[in-house]
Amino acid sequence: MSQISENVRLMLVQLLPASIINDIKCFAFYDNHPRDEKNIDITICTGAGEVREYFQRDLVSSVNLQNEGVTTEIKLIRNKRCELFYLVAGGGELTILSRKEKLKIHERLIGVCNYKISDSACSGEAVLNVFLKYSEIPVVPDENFKNFKPLEYSSSPSCPLLNEPIVTQLKIKLTEAKFTVKSNEQSLKEFLHLRQLICFSVYTKIHPKLGDSLFSDNLNEVGNALNIFTQKPWIKTCNNKIVIVHTVCNGNEEPLENVQILIHGTTGKSIEYTTKIFEKMSTPPFWKETQSQKLLCNVESALVVVVDLKELKYNIIRRIEWNEVIIYKNEEHECILPIDAVTLSSTDIMGEQFDVMCNDLSDINIMLAVLATTEKTELILRHIKRSNEQNVTIDMFCKYLNMERVPNSDNIVVHRKSPYHALNGLMIILEGRNEGTGQLAVAVYSRCPSQTLALVHYIQDAVPLRIITTTPNYKITSKSDTFSSYNESTAIVSEQGPNYMSYATSLLNRTSLVLDYLDNSMISMCESNDAVVLNKIGTEIDLFAQGEVGLHEFKKKMWDEARKGVEILAEKRVSVPVSGGMSVD
């Protein structure tokens, strides 16, 4: 790589991950043939004798040449059917690779002195000529680059019609027409897909979920044993979500169960939201989400309501108002605790002060907002070391991925450089390191799985180290003895897990209940005399068509069936494999 000019090096940096730049021996750009639509940008040969194809900085296919010499040149060549082949030369060998579904060794010649691609017969078709050390006559392959034989010169004239310039021009026009038609077909498919997405988006906006604004019955007792520390809720935006935080403490001698926050909009349609409970900790990340809706005794906790920002962004009303109540169960009694109404307008969410990513990270509520609006994914980072390379640390994310350390912690970094970046709002927590194998265990908190996948791609593209990133249930083994020290045991580990087959019966029963209820609701709508209900026929199903009593009976049946399924899931256990295997170069 040191012999390549600087302008070529800059181009390679744009096409290849940073971790592979220093290992390139030779490369060839893809020819973008109009009759071949393979997604390839560049093909390289590494110092380990491996040929790799990359597209948009991602590895597409690879193959190990298994030769002892060092590759010095790689070229693209095609046959009459426009099939792609590679010529890889080096160490007195010429290896021909075929490229159909993936790279494959097609033919190998040993004792090669030189080779050239020429048209000595002036037929308009280039031919591969390979000169061997023990022969002065070059050998040529057939049209599939197989069966190499000595070159035979022929003086017989070719067909005069095929040499006419008009025929060549017509063939070029035909190829251009086929390429244009195929491009137009692809544009039409993309347009139809976009139209379907628009129709679905419009449908979801004009058909809200009526069940989101329903309150439970028999909540007529005001709670007096739940201490609220925050007079006004802490409200910010984070990861395209509105986060509302109430800091509370259970002053009872018994835990409070089934704790929820119910909100009901007063200025528009029902609001979609999620209630989460976090317990305060003394160590980073300072908050831990509980697995059950329960408040322990004398433990400072946070009740967090997460609302999608689109509820305000796409609302035609300039502000949203909703009422909040905290409901909980105390000694078999259902209790409610009213909270002041919350009002949000478009001007409230304007400016940097409302976005947690633009504020000081030392506020522990900011960590709470990130935890409430993200999903946790555990990853294992394996550093395949070259000579004189240091261990991977948390500072690597700050240096190469533009992330920032969280104050008062030495193992947490957050990305907040730009709201338009794919990693914006992502948080990484270093959980531990295996000094023996060099493995780094991290917890990634992201908005969605695709953001975690983007992090894996950025680690490969931007970090100039060879790092293999997988989830904990994957094991790696080396294809060669060079990296055998990184091999991991791929033995199947069995543990007791839930019997999902038994739980499937509960899902089928609930599906049948839903279908029956919808059918009966449509029948009740047809029998109704209410003009509003009759106007809904053919466009939507009125869930209240059977009355409020019928709806509550339906919900009770659904809860009972779900409870039965959970009980079956807890009682029966089966052995399931929890570890997989993968190979790596």
N, C-alpha and C positions, 0 to 999 in steps of 0.2 A: 504493500500500500504506500510505502515511502517513495517509490519511483513514479507515482501518478501525480500529474500536475494538480495544482490547487483548485482550478475550476472544475475538474472532473471529480475531485474529492467532495466538493460542495454539492455536486449533483448526486453523488452516491449517498451522502448524508440524508438527502430528501427522500431517497427511495428505499433505504435499508435501515433497520434498527441500529442504534448506536453500539449495541453489544457485539455486533458481528463485523463492524467496519475494519478493525485491525487484523482480522483473520482472513481477508480476501487475497487470493493469489491471482485470479483472473476473472473476467466477467464479460457478459454480452447482453446488450439491450434487446428487448423483444421487438420483432419486426412489424407487429400490428397488421398482419395480413387480412385483407377484407373478407376472405373466405374462412377465416379461423377466428373464433370469438373467445379464445382462452383469456382468462384474467391473469396476465403476467406482465410485470414491468421490467424485471431484470433477472438474469440467471447468473449465479456466481459459483466459483470453486473455492473451497476453503483449504486451509493448510492441512486439515485432517483427511483430505481426499474425498470430500463430500461435495456433491452438486446440489444447489438449492435454488428454488424458484420463489420469488417474492412478488406480491401484488399489494400496493398501497401499504407497504412496510410490514405486511403479514406474510408468514411462511405458507406457501401453497403446497409444495411437494419437495421431496428430497430423496436422494439415493447415495449410498456409499460406493465409490468406485472400487474399493478393495485392491488398490495397486500400491506398489512400493515407491514409485517415482512421484515427483512433484509436478502437478499440472501446470502448464505454461500457457495454454490457449484453449478457448472454447468458442465455437461458432454455431450458428443456426443454419439448418439446411432443410429443405422440403422436397418431397417426391412429387410425382404427377398428380396425386390425389390431395395435395396440399397438406399432407400429414407432417407434423413437426418432428425433427430429429436434432440431436446435438452431437457435434464432433468435439471430443475432449482429447487433447494431445499433451503428452508429457512423459519423460522418462523412457523414450523409445517405444511407447505404446500409443495406440489410437483406439479410443473407446467411443462407440456409437450408442447414444441413448435414445430410446423411443419415448414419445410423450403423447399418450392417449388419455387415459383416466389419471395416470400418475407416471412419474419417472421410472424407467426400467432399463437395465442394461440390455441392449439389443444385439450388439456384436462387439468383439474385441480383437484387435490385431496386435501382434507382438513383433518386435524387430523392425519397427517403422523408421525409415530414414527421413522421409519428407512426404508431404501430401499437398495437393492443390485441387481447386475446383475450376475447371475450364471447359470450353466448348471447342475442342480441336476439330470436330467434324462440321462446324458452322451450321449446326442444325437448330440453333436457338434454344437449346436445352443444355444447361451446365451438367457436367459429369464429374464425379469424385474420382480422382486418380491418386492412388496410394503407392509410394515407392518404398519397397522393402530393401533391407540391407543385402540380402542374398540374391537379388534379381535387378536387372537393368530395365526390365519392362514393367510398367506400372500395372497394378491390378485394379479392376473396377467392379463395383457391385451391381446387382440388378436393381429394379426400380424400388424395391423394399429395403435396399441397403443390406442385402444378404448375398451369400454365394459369390464371394470375390473371385474373379477369374482374370487372367492376363488380358490386356487390352488388344482387341482385334480391329485393325483399320479397314474400313469398307469404302470402296469407290462407287458404289451404286447410288444413282441420283435419288433424291427424295421426291415425294409427290409434289408436282408443281403447284397444285391448287392450294395446298396448305401453306405455301410460302408467299401467297399473294398478300400484299399489305392490307387490302380491304377485309380479308378474313381476320387478320390480327386485330384490326380496329373494331370489327363487329364483336369479337370475343371480349375485348376490353369494355365495350358498351354494355354487353350482356352481364358481365361481372358487376359493373357499376349499378345497373338496374336492380340486380338481385340484392346488392348491399343496401340500396335505398329502400326497397320494399321491406326488408327485414328491420331496418331502423324505424320506419313508419309504423310497423306492427308493434314494436316495443313501446313507442310513444303512445299508441292507442291503448295498450294494456295499462300503462301508468295513469292515463287520463281516467279510465274506467275505475281503477282502484281508488283514485282520489275522489271521484264522484261518490263511490260507496261510503267512504269515510265521512264525507260531508253530510250525506243523508242520515247516517247513524248518529252524528253529532247533533243534528237538528232534532231527531227523534228523542234523544235523551233529554234535551232541554224542554220540550213541550210535554213530556210525560214524567213528572216527578214521582218519587217514591212516597206514596201516601203513608206508609207505615212508619216513616222516620219521625213524625211529629206526634205519635201516640204516647200517652202517659198511662202508667199502670194505675189500677184502682186501689182503693182502701189505703191511700197514703194521706191520712188526716191528722197525723200527730206531728207537731213541730219538735225537732230534735234540740236538745239543750246540753248535750254532753260532748259535742265536737267543737273544739277550740279552733277558730280561724285566725291565723296570725296576720294575714294580709287583708287590710280593710278594703282595698281595691285590687282586683286581679292584675297580675303582671301579664301584659299583652304585647306580643311581638310577632314578626313574621320570620320564618326560617324554612328553607327548602320548599318554597312555594306553598307553605302552610301557615295558617294563623294559629298561634300557640297561646292558650289562656291558662295561666298557672294560679292555683289557689294553694297556699301553704297552710296545712292543718296539723292538728295533733289530737289523738284520741285520749280523752281524759277519763274514760271508763276503766273499770277493772277487768272488763272482758273485751276481746277484739270485736270490732264492728265488721259485719259481713255484708256482701252484696252491695258494696259502695259504688255508686254511679253518679254522674252529673247529667241531668236532663236539661236540654235547652230547647226552646220553642220560639221560632221566629214570629215576630208580630207585624212585619212589614212585607212579607212575601211568602214564597212557597217554603216547604219544609227544608231543613238544613241537614246536610250529611256531616257527621262528626264522629269522633272516637274519644273514649275516655280511657286514660291510663293512670296508674298509680305508681309513684316512685318513692323509695325510702332513701333518706339521706345517709351518706357514708363519710368517713373522715379521709379516705384515700381516693385518688383519681379513679374514675371520672366523677366522683362525689355523689352520684345518684345511681340507684339500682332499681330496675323495673320489677315489680312483684308479679308472680305468676298467677295470683288469684286476686280478686277484687275484695281484699281484706285489709283493714287498718289495725295494726298491732297496738298494744297499750304503750302510752308515753313514748312514742317514736315519731319524730318529726317526719312528715310525709308531704308529698306534693300531688294534688289532683290536677291532672293536665287534660285539657280539652284541645283536640287537634281538629281544625276546620280547614277544608281546602280553600285556597285563596281565590279560586274561580267563583266561589259563592258571592264574593264582593266584586271581583273583576268584571264578570259578565252579567251583573245585575243592572237592570235599567233604572232602578231606584238608586239615588245618590248615597244612601246609607242603609245599614242593616241594624235592626234592633232585635234583641232576643232576651227572654227571661231565663234565669238559671235557678235550679234547685238541686241540692245534694240529697240523695236518698240513700238510706242504709238500713240494715237490720240489726236491732239491738235487743237481745234476749227475747227472740221470737216476735218482736214488735217492729212493724214497718214504720220508719220515721222519715220526715222530710225536713230540710233546713233551707229556707228561701235565701237567695242571694240577690244583691242589687242587679238591676237590668244592665246589660252591656250594649253599648252603641258604638258602631264603627262606620266611618264614612271614607270616601275615597281620599280626602285630604289627610286623614289620620295615618294612612299607610304610605304617604309620600315622604321622601327624605330619608337620610341615612340613619336617623335615630330610631326608626321603627324596625330596621333589619338587623338581626342579631349579628350577622356576619360583618357589619360595619361598626360594631361597638367593641369595647374593651373585652378581651376574652377572659379576663380575670373574674368576671361575674359568674358565679356558679349556676345561675339561672340560664346562662347561654349554653352551658353544657347540657342542662336539662332539656332545653329546646331542641338541640341537635339529637339527643337520644330519643326524644318523643317523635321526631319526624323522620327517622331513619330505620333501616333494618340491619341487623347484625349478621355479618358473614365472617366466619373464621377461615383464615388462609395460612398456609405454610410456605415460607420463602426459603428456597434451598440455593445457596451460593456455590456454584461450581467454580472453584478458584483457579485462576491462572497463577503463574509465579509472581511473587512480591505483591499480591493483592491483600488489602486489609479486609477485616470482617465488615459485613453490612450492619449499619447502625440506623437509628431513627433519624439521624441527620441527613441520610441519603435522600429521604423524601423532601427535606427542606432545600437541599442543594439542586436536585435535578427536577423535581416536580413542583417547585415554588410553593411549598406548604409552610405553615408557621407552627412553632411550638406553642402549646397552651401554657400560660403562666401557672406557677405553683405545681407543675408536674413535669417529669422528665421522660415520659413515655407516651405522650399524646401530641399529635399534629393534626391541623385542620387546613383545608384548602379554601381560601376566600379571596384570592387575588382578583378574580373577575366573575361577575354573575353569569356571564355567557359561557364560561369554561365548562367542559364536560365533568370536571371533578369538583366544581364549586359546591360547598356544603358537605363534602365528604370528610370523615374523621377516621383516623387510624390510631389504634391503641396497641402498643407493644406489650404483649403478655408474657413473653419468656423466650429464652434462647437455649438451645442444646449445644453446649460447647464442644461435645464430641463430634457431632455431625455437621455443625454450623447451620442448623435449621433455626429459622426465626419464626415464631408464632405471633401472628397479629390478628386483631379483631377490626374489621372494616365496617363502619356504619355509613350506609349509603341510602339514597332515596329509593332505589330500585336495583334489581340484579344487574341490569345493563350498565349502571354506573360502576359497579364492582368489576365487571368485565372490562370496562374502559380503563380502570386502574391497572389491571393486569397488562393490557396492551401498552400503556404509558411506561410501565416499569421495563418492558422489553424494548421499547423504542428509544426512550430518553436516557436510561441508566446504562453507562458503558461497562456493565458487568454481566456475566452470564448467570442469570437468576431464573430458576424454575419455580413458578408459582402455581400451587394447586390447593384444593380443599383438603382437610385433614384425612379424609377417607381414601385418598389416592396414595399409592406407593410408586416409586420410580426404580427402574433397573436399567443398567447401561447395556447398550448393544455391543460394546467392545470392552476389552480389558483396560482401556485407558482410564475410564472413569468408574472402575469396579468398586472403588472405595466408597462411592456414594450409593451403592445398592442398598435397597431396603427390603425387608421381609414382606412378601406378598401372601403370606398364609392367611387363610380365611379365618376371621375371628367371629365366633358365634356368641350371641347374647340373647336374652329374652326380650322379645318385642311384642307389640300389639298384634292381635289377630284381625287383620283388616278384612279378611273374607267374611268373618262373622259380622263386622260392623257394616258391611255393604248391604246386608238385609235391612238395617235401619234406614239407610239412605234411600233404598227402593221404596220402603213403606212411606217415607215422608214425601217422596216424589208423587206417589199415588194420591196421598192426601191433598197435595197442592193441585193436582189435575182435577180431582173430584170437586174441590172447593171452587175452582175457576169455572168448571162446567155448570155447577149449581148457581154461581153468581150470574152467568150469562142467561140462564133460564129465568132467574128472578128479575133481571133487567128487562127481559121481553114481557114479563107479566106485570111490570110496574106501570103506574099511571102518571108518574112524575115526568114532566117534559125534559128536565135536565138530564135525568137518567136515560130517557129514550134517545136523546141526542148523542149519547156516548156509544150507542150500539154501532159496531163496525169499526170504531176507532180505538177504544180502550175498554178495559173491564173495571167496573166499579166494585172495589173490595167491600164496600158497605152495602151492597145490594141485598144481602141476606140479613141485614140489621147488625147492630153492635153486638148483640148477644151471640149471633152466629159467628161473627169474627172472633170473639173471645173464645168460643168453643173450639174453633179451628186452631187458634194459637195454642190452646191448652193441649190439644191432641199432638201438635207438632213438638211441644216441649216434652210431653210424656214419651213420645217415640224416640226423641233425641236422648233422653235420659236412659232409656233401655239400651240404646246402642252404646252409650258410654260405659254402662255397667258391664256389658259383654266385653267391651274393649279392655276393661281393667281386670276382668276375671281370667280370661284366657290368654296364654302367652305361647309364642312359637319362636324357634331359632331362625334368625335372619343374618345374612352376611353384611358386615359393616365396613369392609375394607376392599378396595379394588386395586388394580395394578395398571401401570403404564410404562412404556419404554421411552427412553430419552437418549439423545446423542450428546 
